[in-house]
Amino acid sequence: MKHAMTRLALTLAAALAGQAVQADPLLPIRQHTFAQACQAQWGGESARSQWVKDDGRGGLAYAPLNGNGDRIMDFSSAGYMGGGVALPAAPVKATVKPSGSAASDLANIQAALAKVAALPAIKGVRGAVLLAPGTFLLNEPIPLNQDGVVLRGSGSGAGGTVLKAAGDGHFMLSLGGANGSLTPSGAAAAITDSYLPSGGQVLHVSDASGFQPGDAVMVRRRASAEWIHFMNMDTLVRDGKPQTWINAGNNNEYWLRTVTAVNGKQLTLDIPLSDSFDSGYLGPNGGSVQKYQASGFAGQIGVEHLALEGLPRGAGADYGVATLDNLADGWLNDIQAHNFTTGVVVGKQARRLTLESIALNHDHNNVDCKGAKEFEFSIAGSQVLVDRSSSTGSKKSFYYATQSQAGGPNVLLHFTGRAEACGNIEPHQRWATGLLVDNADVSGAIGLGNRGTDGSGHGWSMGWGVAWNAKADQLAIAAPPGGTNWAIGSSGQLTPYLPDAKQLDPAPKLGAVDSPGVRVGPDSLYLMQLCQRLGPQAVKNIGY
């Protein structure tokens, strides 16, 4: 196990540094050994899924959806450092006490963060700024934009650290670089597979001579007019005006991956892709692979063990908990946030994040269910794990929502949601793919499907999503053209769409439903996939 985890650390380090790393020839043997050691993850449930099966050796085998090989993807690379890595315990290098002044509190915290940012990094981490017990006033966000710097409170409960919102509405925390960019490097190689299945990680390109193991690559999928028509998304009209779901030619669906092997014109990627590529609809240049260089990003940044205090919605100022963008390998942990209009917002250029033990709670307010809902967790990035978190007391909210063309894997694990009236786990808009809702328990709905003309023509908001051993009042699970969403071992009133969705023509069909109302083994798909890929220690590393 020690050697396997060492190999993982070296692989991640090399990938982050842009260095070449060779594929592990012993990986199949390790995975078989891990599978035997992970049998306890199957839990006590006697039911099994037809889509995710026991391979006879304690591991997982996946049934294809169709003859094209589409399958449920491996979600286990979601989370800090690609999953299965414990959050670092950064040593305290500076301490700040509350001053009673918003201007002084922010200035003192910023000075301490700058002091720690100037220290040398050890394994990527420079140190932590410890906030003493008491209340700090904030009239602007705290910026955490330097690598290896952690902001730590003295506890999220009674007697701990409170950051209290003051001034005009703003977010309390801002994590990540200011000017992140992904710059293409070398020529793009066209994907030549006539069909590349969702959940696969092997593809063929027109010219592989420019690639080698260890290369950081961007895999792009272009939206074509033919595909948009196939999805029935070119006829959306709201209030007499055409609505644009995704523009033809849009190239904003992409995945950041590392090449692990090159064999002729075949590339193997470290992480599966969360969408399919059908050349019959995308055309001959519908998909491509290209190396890239990342700049302006920050990493190894975290905020932990503190409470945040806002104002009830409509009380005069709207505050948000945190934004995370231009960030790789960051985290929020043990955060109690009270009365925030907006919760945690993860931008498009954020990846490999863990948001753990985030409790968002609200006082009852008189806002009705009409109009736009607020976001408790809004995810536009990739490889984001939201773990053991909750939302309680909001009048109306998206407990959790992916945003436009967010490519998976993204995982919501052991989430609890209780809204006063209307709250949903519901991908928000425009074809996000690869979401796992694993062991969620919410009032309201879990909706994986088509939102029609809601918003500005949000349309098909999710493909290749999975609700696993989840519980909700309603399970709105729809099958998009050419694909599906799954509800496995999950409980709730089954429907292909929520009743308030507008202009669903033709009406969506129910997705792939397996073992309705009866939980299946393994208890958690994410934890089992993580155990099979990296071994039992990886599961222990994240607190299970």
Stockholm file with secondary structure:
# STOCKHOLM 1.0

chainA/1-544         MKHAMTRLALTLAAALAGQAVQADPLLPIRQHTFAQACQAQWGGESARSQWVKDDGRGGLAYAPLNGNGDRIMDFSSAGYMGGGVALPAAPVKATVKPSGSAASDLANIQAALAKVAALPAIKGVRGAVLLAPGTFLLNEPIPLNQDGVVLRGSGSGAGGTVLKAAGDGHFMLSLGGANGSLTPSGAAAAITDSYLPSGGQVLHVSDASGFQPGDAVMVRRRASAEWIHFMNMDTLVRDGKPQTWINAGNNNEYWLRTVTAVNGKQLTLDIPLSDSFDSGYLGPNGGSVQKYQASGFAGQIGVEHLALEGLPRGAGADYGVATLDNLADGWLNDIQAHNFTTGVVVGKQARRLTLESIALNHDHNNVDCKGAKEFEFSIAGSQVLVDRSSSTGSKKSFYYATQSQAGGPNVLLHFTGRAEACGNIEPHQRWATGLLVDNADVSGAIGLGNRGTDGSGHGWSMGWGVAWNAKADQLAIAAPPGGTNWAIGSSGQLTPYLPDAKQLDPAPKLGAVDSPGVRVGPDSLYLMQLCQRLGPQAVKNIGY
#=GR chainA/1-544 SS CHHHHHHHHHHHHHHHHTCCCCCCTTHHHHHHHHHHHTGGGGCSCCEECSSEEECSSSSEEECCSSTTCCCCCCCTTCSGGGTTCCCCCCCEEEEECCCSCHHHHHHHHHHHHHHHHTSCCBTTBCEEEEECSEEEEESSCEEECSTTEEEECSCSSTTSEEEEECSSSCEEEEESCSSCEEEEEEEEEEBCCSEECTTCCEEEBSCCTTCCTTCEEEEEECCCHHHHHHTTCSCCEETTEECCSSCTTCCCEEEEEEEEEEETTEEEESSCCSSCEEHHHHCTTSEEEEEEEEESCEEEEEEEEEEEECCCTTSSCCCEEEEECSEEEEEEEEEEEESCSEEEEECTTEEEEEEEEEEEECCCCCCCSCSCCEESEEECSEEEEEESCEEESCSEEEEEEECTTCEEEEEEESCEEECSSEEEECCCSSCEEEEEEESCEESSEEEESBCBTHHHHCCBCEESCEEESCEEEEEEEEECTTCCCEEESCEEEEESSCTTCBCCSSCCEECEEESTTSCEESSCHHHHHHHHHHCHHHHHHTTC
#=GC SS_cons         CHHHHHHHHHHHHHHHHTCCCCCCTTHHHHHHHHHHHTGGGGCSCCEECSSEEECSSSSEEECCSSTTCCCCCCCTTCSGGGTTCCCCCCCEEEEECCCSCHHHHHHHHHHHHHHHHTSCCBTTBCEEEEECSEEEEESSCEEECSTTEEEECSCSSTTSEEEEECSSSCEEEEESCSSCEEEEEEEEEEBCCSEECTTCCEEEBSCCTTCCTTCEEEEEECCCHHHHHHTTCSCCEETTEECCSSCTTCCCEEEEEEEEEEETTEEEESSCCSSCEEHHHHCTTSEEEEEEEEESCEEEEEEEEEEEECCCTTSSCCCEEEEECSEEEEEEEEEEEESCSEEEEECTTEEEEEEEEEEEECCCCCCCSCSCCEESEEECSEEEEEESCEEESCSEEEEEEECTTCEEEEEEESCEEECSSEEEECCCSSCEEEEEEESCEESSEEEESBCBTHHHHCCBCEESCEEESCEEEEEEEEECTTCCCEEESCEEEEESSCTTCBCCSSCCEECEEESTTSCEESSCHHHHHHHHHHCHHHHHHTTC
//
